[in-house]
Amino acid sequence: MFSAAIICTLGCAPPAVAQYVGTTAPLFPTIMVPMFPGGNTTPFSGQSSGGGSSRAGTGRTAPAATTIVAGSRPQIDINAAELATHFSPDARAKMKASYLQSFDMFQKLQRKLDLPDNDVANGVSAYIAGNYMVLHGIEIDDPVFLKLVSQVRRGLLQNRGFQRIPAAQKRKLYEQTAMVGMFMAITQLSLKTTPQDPKVLGNLRDSARANLKLILGERASGLRIDGEGMHL
């Protein structure tokens, strides 16, 4: 499962959940809202459109270039530091380190699932999946995650705003969504062995809810992920 794949990439203890001080504000308010204005159309219906689209996102053959970050150097350290500014000053160094570790695990996850590098769809899918896991206290299977990647990729290709943003902004979107998504997914998995104070857990779920709304808009409250993928 997606969750099992994450565990396999850890190799050691995940970032300490206790470092997360909790925030009800979106972690990066600069991305487009909603990310998928046509979310009630085929890519997000949970149904496969023609042409074998359910296989998109599997294999390392690069998908349409419009979802791949090109012409922009990685900004991993800068993006982790920016995300950390949403926490109290005394927690920022630890959160930056957690985000950096989360991105490293995300890259390993991409390789394990045979997904192409630098694909914004991968980062956004991890973001949606990780926040959904925290919000509902569940895990997500590998095949479901791969369907989610395929759906997100098609949605991004239909989003005219996404096509117009510069490569540097796509890079930021890719890296920050991956960092937050993996951090939240790892956090959810760690709750099995390291239960959290109810207040911290409440903050995590409030953040997950706000994060999903940031990308999906008002339809986030109706988001459902099951064996057929994502439904809005």
N, C-alpha and C positions, 0 to 999 in steps of 0.2 A: 504494500500500500504506500501511498505518498508519505504517510507518517512513518512507515517502516523504512522507506528510502532515506528519510531525514535522519532517523536513528543510525542507519548504517554510515552516514557521512560524518557523524559526530566523532567517533573514535575515542572520545573522552567526555567528561561531564559537559553539559550544555552551559551557556552563559547563565549566571546566577539570576534567577527570576527576582530575587529580593532586591536586585539593583533597580528594578523597575519601580519608580516612585508613583507612577500613575498620572494620567492627565486625561481630561475629557475633551481636550481640543484636538482637532485633526493634526497629525504629525507633520504634514507638509501642505500648507494651504494654497500653494501656487499652481497646482495642476488643474486641468480643465474639469469643470462640473457642468453637466455630467460627462463622464468619459464616453459613454455609449448612448447618444441621444436616440438611436433607433433600437433600443434594447428590447422592444417588443416584437422585433422582426425575427426572421429565421435563425440568425446566429445565436440568439439567446432563447430560443423556444424549447431547447432540449432535443430538437429533432435534427437529423443530418440532412443537409441539402444535397443535391445531386453531385455526381462526379467524385464520390468517395471522399468527401470533405472530412469525414470522421478520422481519416488517417493523417490529416494535416497536423503538423506539430510533432509527429513521430519521425525518427530518423534524423541524421545530421545534415541532410540535404537542406540548404538554406531555403526558407520560405520567401515570399515576396519581399523584395528589398525594402519596401516601405515600412516594414516593421523591424528591420535590422538597423542598429546604430552604426553609422559609417561616417568617417570624416571628423570624428571627435575622440579625443584621448580619454581614457578612463579618469574619473575624478572621485575615486572611491573614498579617499581620506577626507576630501572636502565635503562630500555629500554625507558621510557619517557624522562629521563634526556639525554640519548644519542641522541634521536631525536631532542631535544631542542638545541643541540650544533650546529645545522645547521642554527641557527638564530643569530642575533647580541647579544652580551653579555647582554645588558640591557633588551632584550626581553625573555631571556631563562627561567627565573623563571615563567613568565606568560605562556609561551608555554608549559613548563613541566606540569604545573597545568592543562592546557587545554587538553593535551594528557591523563593525568590521569583521568580527568572527562570523556573524550571521551571513554576510555576503560571501565570505569564503566558503561556507557550507552550501550556500545557494549555487555557487559555481560547481561544486562537487556534485550537487543534486542534478544540475543540468547534464553533466557528463553521464551520471548513472542512468538517467532517463533518456539518454541519447537525444537531447534537445540541442539545437544550435546555440552557440554563444551570441551574446549581444543582441538578442531578440527581445524587444520591449514587451512582446506578448508574454514571454516567460516571467518577467518581473511582475507585470500587472496580475498575472494569474496566481503567482505565489502570494501576492498582496491580498487578493480576494480570498484565496483558500485559507491563508493563515488567520486572517481576521474572522472569517466565518467559523473556523475551528474554535477560536477563543469564545466567540459570541455564543455558540451552541454547545460547547464542550464535547466536540466530536473529533473523529479522524477522517481523512479522505484517502480513498484508494488510488493507486497509481493510474489505472485506466480512466478514472473519473477526472483526475488532474489533467491528464493528457487531452481529454475531451474539452476541458475548460480552456486549455491553452489554444486549441483549435478555434473555439468559439471567440475567445478574446482577440485572436489574430484577425479573424474576419470582421469583428466589430471595429477594430482599429483601422482596418483598411477602408471601412465605410465612414469613418469619422474625418470630415474635411478639416476640422481644426487640427487634428493630430498630424495630418499630412503637411500642414503649413508651418508647423513649429520647427525651429532650427535644430540641427543635429545635437548641439550642446544641451538643449532642453530635453530632447529625447534621451540623451545619455543620463541626465539627472533623473528623469522619470524611471528609466530602467533600473538604475542603481538604487534609488531610494525605495521604490516599491519592493524590490527584491530584499533589501535590508529589513524593512518593516515586516514584510510578509513572513520571511524566515524567522525573524525574532518572535513573532506572535505564534507561529506554528511550533517552534521549539518550546516556547513558554507553555503552550497547551499540553505538550507531551510531558513536560517536566512536572506538571501538576499531579500526575499519577503517583509520583514518588516524593514530591515536595509540596504538600498542601500549603496554600497561602492564606493569610489573614483575609477574612471576608471583605474588608475595606479595599485591600489591594486587588482582590479578585474583581470586585465591583468596578474599580477604576479601569482595570484591563478590559472588561466587557463594555464599559462606556466608551473607551477609546476605540475598540473594535467596531462598535456601532457607528461612531463618528467617522472612522476611516472608510467604511463601506459607503456611507452617505456621500463622502467627499468625491468618490469616483462615480457612483451610480445615481446620485441625486435622490429624489424622494422615493424612487422605486426600490431603494436599498432595503426598506422594511419588508418587502415582499420577496427578497432573494431566497431561492432555494437551490441547493446543490444535491443531486442524487445520482443514481447510476446512469442517467441520461445526460448528465452535465449540469449546466447552470440554467435556471429558469428565472425570468423576471416578470 
